Amino acid sequence: MDYQTRLLPTREALERVSGEFGNAESLVCVEMILLLLNTANRFRAEVFGDLERRHGLTEGKLILLMALSDNPKGLLTGELAKRVGVSMATVSVMVKRMLAAEQPLIVVTTPEEDARARLVKLSPAGKAAIREILPYHLAQIEAFSRKLDDSQRHTLIELLKQLS
């Protein structure tokens, strides 16, 4: 993942555009969103980029593994797509690619009650990968967040909840 910080518009440029097309409030809103997107992109590059380089796991695959980790009996592909936040077609491609790996982190079975359905579970290798990767990944997240103190992190959480 190759991240480069976007060069954000200057305050003067934002003021000019908001004066011509919006208002003073739109200036602050645009600046807020641009900074939020830049931070999210930097996080993805630093934390998930490192995860991919070290362990060959993309953000999507880790989220899929975490969803399966939370559901040891497995998830049907439709439910897995909802949990991961992708379409059925995308989850199907992810599952197919993960099954083709040298050491698959998932297994797929067909439930007895519906021969058309596919039940996805963590394989033993997938369980081991989660146990190995998660402590390091959580430490990376914590390191990224250290620029803020505990109070600031809690405030940011509450503010972001309002936008969600």
C-alpha positions in Angstrom: 0.0 0.0 0.0 1.7 3.2 -1.2 0.4 6.1 0.8 1.5 9.7 0.1 0.1 12.5 2.2 -2.2 14.6 0.1 -1.3 18.2 -0.2 -4.4 19.8 1.3 -5.7 23.1 0.0 -4.5 26.1 2.0 -6.9 27.9 4.4 -7.0 30.8 1.9 -8.0 28.5 -1.0 -10.8 27.0 1.2 -11.9 30.4 2.2 -12.1 31.6 -1.4 -14.1 28.5 -2.5 -16.4 28.6 0.5 -17.0 32.4 0.0 -17.8 31.8 -3.7 -19.8 28.6 -3.4 -20.7 28.1 0.2 -20.4 29.8 3.6 -18.0 30.0 6.5 -19.5 26.7 8.0 -18.7 24.8 4.8 -15.1 25.9 5.1 -14.7 24.2 8.5 -16.7 21.1 7.3 -14.5 20.7 4.2 -11.3 21.1 6.2 -12.5 18.6 8.8 -13.4 16.0 6.2 -10.2 16.4 4.3 -8.1 16.0 7.5 -10.2 13.0 8.5 -9.7 11.3 5.1 -6.0 12.1 5.1 -5.7 10.5 8.6 -7.7 7.4 7.6 -5.5 7.0 4.5 -2.3 7.4 6.5 -3.6 4.8 9.1 -4.4 2.3 6.3 -1.0 2.7 4.8 1.0 2.5 8.0 -1.0 -0.1 10.0 -2.6 -2.2 7.3 0.3 -1.7 4.9 2.6 -3.1 7.5 0.3 -6.0 8.2 0.2 -6.9 4.5 4.0 -6.6 4.1 4.7 -8.8 7.2 1.9 -11.3 7.0 0.4 -11.0 3.5 -3.0 -10.0 4.9 -5.0 -7.2 3.4 -7.3 -5.1 5.5 -10.3 -6.9 4.1 -8.9 -10.4 4.8 -8.1 -9.4 8.4 -11.6 -8.1 8.9 -13.0 -11.4 7.4 -10.8 -13.4 9.7 -11.9 -11.3 12.7 -15.5 -11.8 11.8 -15.0 -15.6 11.7 -13.0 -15.5 14.9 -16.0 -13.9 16.6 -18.2 -16.7 15.2 -16.4 -20.1 15.7 -19.3 -22.1 14.3 -18.8 -20.2 11.0 -20.8 -17.8 8.9 -22.8 -18.2 5.8 -21.3 -16.2 2.9 -24.2 -13.7 3.0 -23.8 -13.0 6.7 -20.0 -12.8 6.2 -20.4 -10.2 3.5 -22.6 -8.1 5.8 -20.1 -8.4 8.7 -17.1 -7.5 6.5 -19.1 -4.7 4.7 -18.7 -5.9 1.2 -20.9 -7.4 -1.5 -21.6 -11.1 -1.9 -19.5 -11.1 -5.1 -16.6 -9.5 -3.3 -16.7 -11.9 -0.4 -16.9 -14.8 -2.9 -13.7 -13.6 -4.5 -12.0 -13.1 -1.2 -13.0 -16.6 -0.1 -11.9 -18.2 -3.4 -8.5 -16.5 -3.1 -8.0 -17.4 0.5 -8.9 -21.0 -0.2 -6.2 -21.0 -3.0 -3.5 -20.0 -0.6 -0.7 -22.5 0.1 -2.0 -22.8 3.7 -5.7 -21.7 3.7 -6.8 -19.7 6.7 -10.4 -20.7 6.1 -12.5 -23.7 5.3 -15.8 -23.9 3.5 -18.4 -26.5 4.0 -22.0 -27.0 2.8 -24.6 -27.0 5.6 -26.8 -30.1 5.6 -30.0 -28.0 5.7 -29.2 -26.0 2.5 -27.0 -27.6 -0.2 -26.8 -24.2 -2.0 -25.3 -22.3 1.0 -21.6 -22.1 1.9 -20.5 -22.0 5.5 -17.1 -20.3 6.1 -15.0 -21.1 9.2 -11.5 -20.4 10.3 -9.1 -23.3 9.6 -6.6 -24.4 12.3 -4.0 -22.3 10.4 -6.4 -19.3 10.5 -6.9 -19.6 14.3 -3.1 -19.7 14.7 -2.7 -16.7 12.4 -5.1 -14.7 14.5 -3.3 -15.6 17.7 0.0 -14.6 16.1 -1.0 -11.5 14.3 -3.5 -9.8 16.6 -1.2 -8.8 19.4 1.2 -7.1 16.9 -1.6 -5.5 15.0 -3.2 -4.1 18.2 0.3 -2.7 19.2 0.5 -1.0 15.8 -2.9 0.6 16.3 -1.9 1.8 19.8 1.4 3.3 18.4 -0.5 5.2 15.7 -2.9 6.6 18.4 -0.2 7.7 20.8 -0.2 11.3 19.5 -3.4 11.7 21.5 -3.7 11.3 25.2 -6.4 9.2 26.8 -8.8 12.0 27.2 -8.4 13.2 23.6 -8.9 9.6 22.3 -12.2 9.3 24.3 -13.3 12.7 23.0 -12.5 11.7 19.4 -14.4 8.5 19.8 -17.5 10.4 21.0 -17.2 12.9 18.1 -16.8 10.2 15.5 -19.8 8.4 16.9 -21.8 11.5 16.2 -20.7 11.4 12.5 -21.4 7.6 12.1 
